[in-house]
Amino acid sequence: MDKTLKIVGVGLGILLLLVMVLFYLFYNPSEYSIFPKCPFYSITGLYCPGCGSQRAVHQILNGHIISGLSHNVLIILLVLVLTYDAMVIAINKMLKRHYKNILYKATTTYAVLIIVILFWIFRNIDLYPFSILAP
């Protein structure tokens, strides 16, 4: 029963991911008010590290990579981290290995945190070249 529950859970997760991808593919967050707005930006008027991510995902899914990255270039880091994590998990599962995931090391966590915080600060500086980081 436990294995069946896992399979159903994974299947539902994949279905949900597919629905979300299709939703962002066909609906532009810039044009529809159904997408959530950033609460941090709404309160402070400052961009958070995630601001522009929904528009970036929409643009990238529609093949407009440069336009997507102009909304939030930090999405590259997100894709790299998620891809690496998924690959390590898949390799360990399929090959019955125990490769260490460097994402679980404190040094890696601090490095990612520093990158995100610096991005957060730099994208709110209204001077070139920092201003190109704003969504």
C-alpha positions in Angstrom: 0.0 0.0 0.0 2.9 2.4 0.8 4.4 1.9 -2.6 1.1 2.6 -4.4 0.6 5.8 -2.3 4.1 6.9 -3.4 3.3 6.3 -7.1 0.0 8.1 -6.8 1.8 11.0 -5.1 4.5 11.2 -7.7 1.9 11.0 -10.5 -0.1 13.8 -8.9 3.0 15.9 -8.5 4.0 15.4 -12.2 0.4 16.3 -13.3 0.4 19.4 -11.1 3.8 20.5 -12.6 2.5 19.9 -16.1 -0.6 22.0 -15.4 1.5 24.8 -14.0 3.8 24.8 -17.0 0.9 24.9 -19.4 -0.7 27.7 -17.4 2.5 29.8 -17.6 3.0 28.9 -21.2 -0.4 30.2 -22.3 -1.1 33.0 -19.9 1.2 36.0 -19.5 1.4 37.2 -15.9 1.7 40.8 -17.2 -1.7 40.6 -18.8 -3.8 38.7 -16.2 -4.6 39.7 -12.7 -5.0 36.1 -11.5 -1.3 35.8 -10.8 -0.2 36.7 -7.3 1.7 40.0 -6.9 4.8 40.2 -4.8 3.9 41.2 -1.2 7.4 42.5 -0.5 7.2 44.9 -3.5 3.6 45.8 -2.7 4.6 46.9 0.8 8.1 48.4 0.3 8.3 49.3 -3.4 11.6 47.4 -3.5 12.2 44.3 -5.7 12.8 41.0 -3.9 15.0 38.3 -5.5 11.9 36.6 -6.9 10.3 39.7 -8.5 9.8 39.1 -12.2 10.1 35.3 -12.0 6.5 34.6 -13.2 7.1 36.8 -16.3 10.5 35.2 -16.8 9.0 31.7 -16.7 6.3 32.7 -19.2 8.9 34.3 -21.6 11.3 31.4 -21.4 8.6 28.8 -22.0 7.6 30.7 -25.1 11.1 30.7 -26.4 12.0 34.3 -25.5 15.1 33.4 -23.4 16.8 36.8 -23.3 13.5 38.6 -22.6 12.8 36.1 -19.8 16.2 36.6 -18.3 15.7 40.3 -18.4 12.8 39.9 -15.9 14.9 37.8 -13.5 18.4 36.6 -14.3 18.5 34.7 -11.0 16.3 32.1 -12.5 19.5 30.6 -14.0 20.7 29.8 -10.5 17.3 28.2 -9.7 17.4 26.0 -12.8 21.0 24.9 -12.0 20.2 24.1 -8.4 17.0 22.2 -9.2 18.6 20.3 -12.1 21.6 19.3 -10.1 19.5 18.2 -7.1 17.2 16.1 -9.4 20.1 14.5 -11.1 21.9 13.5 -7.9 18.7 12.0 -6.5 17.9 10.2 -9.8 21.4 8.8 -10.1 21.5 7.6 -6.5 18.0 6.1 -6.8 18.5 4.3 -10.2 22.1 3.2 -9.7 21.8 2.5 -6.0 24.7 4.8 -5.3 25.2 7.2 -2.4 26.8 10.3 -4.1 26.9 13.2 -1.8 24.9 16.2 -2.8 27.0 19.4 -2.5 23.8 21.4 -2.1 23.5 19.9 1.4 26.8 21.4 2.6 26.9 24.5 4.6 29.4 26.2 2.3 27.2 25.8 -0.7 24.1 27.0 1.2 26.0 30.1 2.3 27.4 30.7 -1.2 23.8 30.6 -2.7 22.5 32.8 0.1 25.2 35.4 -0.5 24.5 35.4 -4.2 20.7 35.9 -3.6 21.3 38.7 -1.0 23.7 40.5 -3.3 21.3 40.1 -6.2 18.5 41.5 -4.0 20.6 44.6 -3.0 22.1 45.2 -6.5 18.7 45.0 -8.3 17.4 47.8 -6.1 20.2 50.3 -7.0 18.9 52.7 -9.6 22.2 53.2 -11.3 23.7 51.5 -14.4 24.7 48.6 -14.5 22.7 47.5 -11.5 19.5 48.9 -12.9 19.5 46.2 -15.6 18.8 43.7 -12.8 15.4 45.2 -12.0 12.5 43.3 -13.6 
